[in-house]
């Protein structure tokens, strides 16, 4: 009989978890794989959490109530970066470790941000759709070189986005509550400004910050007005950073030129969501981090975090 039992609930690792079976067995850990599409709800976790010493989690709802019910719980090993679905104060109160995998997706997410910027400004998505339909359109785009790129959240991913924007010949502005990484300041000329100035001056705004009480719905009607009718918004971080109804209004009125969104308030995005009606919006599926190389790296790190937390916790 195994000494420990863990739950694997992150959909991005469930198909690959059996390759770690020997490693789990080495530490006498049994594992269960949750039947999950996106994330487990509070109620779903409450039904099962008392059976587990650890969880390899996705965006599951680890509320205070769930954590308190985890009598055996030692660790929540988050697959990926964002831990906003975990009540970290409750975890600390109950002696439950919370570990994630920071820095794991810097290049991958930055690639998608810049890809979105090029698609929006050159209307590549319009051209693709038109040609597929037998049309031959040649819309006049906007050059990126010489334009201003604003990065809100200059951490690991934001720094990588800034470097890529700089490499394209763009002027880069940054906003963060923390100091910029010294390595970034030594590599590129990035100007630190407050958020309002960044929105006023940027042709493209990329959101790369964590979701906190302070950043929730940080982009609303006033902020979209600042971005303006020639500006674009890109969000690959968390959907709740943006007031989605306000964004719909801004797009409908032409307040901003367009947006690219990999994340939403509700995921998956409902088929009847008004965002799907705009030609100047590119929609993603919370997939910016998803490459074979990145997933393999994060799988290894998350499993190691889980095992260490269970055995040593």
Residue, then its C-alpha position, 0 to 999 in steps of 0.5 A: x500500500x502506498x504511503x501517499x496519494x495525490x490528485x492530478x487535475x491540470x488538463x495539460x498534464x493528464x495525458x502525459x502523467x503516466x510517464x512519471x509512474x515509475x518516479x511516483x512509485x519510487x517515492x511510494x506515491x499513488x496518483x489519481x487523474x481527475x476527469x476535468x475539462x478546464x478546472x475543478x470547482x469548489x464543490x468538486x474539490x470538497x467531495x474529494x480533497x480529504x483523500x489527498x496529500x497533494x494536488x498537481x493543480x491547474x486553475x482549480x478553485x482552491x478556496x479557503x473552504x477547500x483547503x480547510x477540508x484537506x485534512x491530509x493536504x501538504x502541497x498544491x503544486x500549480x502547473x504553470x504560473x498563475x496562482x490566483x485561483x488558490x487562496x494563498x492566505x488560507x494555505x499559509x494558515x493551514x500549513x499547505x505549501x503552494x508552488x508554481x513554475x515561474x519563468x517557464x513560458x517566457x519565450x512562448x507567451x512573448x512569441x504569441x504577443x508579438x504574433x498578435x501584434x503583427x496580425x492586428x497591425x497587418x490584418x493578416x487574419x482578415x487576409x487569410x479569411x478573405x483568400x479562403x473565401x475566394x477574395x483578394x484583399x490588400x488592406x494597408x497595414x501599420x508598420x511596427x518599427x518606430x511605434x510605441x509598445x507598452x508592457x503592463x507587468x514587466x516581470x519574466x514574461x513582460x521582460x521577454x515581450x519588451x525585448x522582442x518589441x525592442x528588436x522590432x525597432x519599437x519604442x518600449x514603455x513599461x509599468x510595474x509596481x516592482x523594479x524592472x529586472x536589471x538584466x532587462x535595463x542593461x539590454x534595452x532602452x525601456x522607459x518606466x512610466x505610470x499606467x496612464x502615461x503608458x496607455x496614452x502613449x502606446x500604439x500597442x498595449x500588452x497585459x503581462x501582469x498577475x491577477x490581484x485585487x489591485x489589477x482585477x478589471x484594471x482596463x475599463x472604459x477610461x483606460x480604453x479611451x486612453x488607448x484610443x482609436x488607433x491603439x490595440x490591446x493584447x491580453x495573454x495574462x488573465x481575462x479578469x484584468x479587462x472589464x469585458x463589457x467595457x471592451x465590447x463597448x469600446x470596440x463597438x464604438x471604435x474607441x480602440x482599433x482592435x484587440x487580441x485576447x487569449x484569455x477571458x472572464x469565462x473560459x471557454x468563451x461562450x459561442x454567443x459572446x459579442x466579442x466573436x462578432x468583431x472582425x478586428x478582434x483575434x480570439x485565442x484559447x488560453x493557449x499562448x504557453x502551449x508548445x511541446x518544449x514548454x509543456x515538457x519542461x513544466x511537467x517535469x518541474x511541477x511533478x518534482x514540486x509535488x513529490x518534494x512537497x508530499x515527501x518532505x512537507 
